[in-house]
Amino acid sequence: MRGLFELKTPYDLLQKLRQDLKALKADPTSPYKAFNFFVTAEHMKDWAYPGNANRATRKELETKSLLLQVCSHLANGAKHFIVESFAKSGRQRREPKAPGSG
């Protein structure tokens, strides 16, 4: 069986993410809505590029995007009940490369 409930494709998860963002914007101090948004956002790349064969693709996407790095940091911190400062997390901030710069 693929998916759970109505979440069967990456597009379905994207729709959930959009609903989570709308809910978070309506109630930006809600920890539940923030958790839903960031954890769903963190897993979009897993759904879009599933399996071990796509591990390098997922890592490359995150490495090139500061936004994805911060999202991952918040999602994993929330899941594991510990959010360190980004600098203390051991993650290296990498500026995205400009298009055409290699």
Secondary structure, 3 states (H helix, E strand, C coil): CCCECCECCHHHHHHHHHHHHHHHHHCCCCHHHHHHHHHHHHHHHHHHCCCHHHHHHHHHHHHHCHHHHHHHHHHHHHHCCCCCCCCCCCCCCCCCCCCCCC
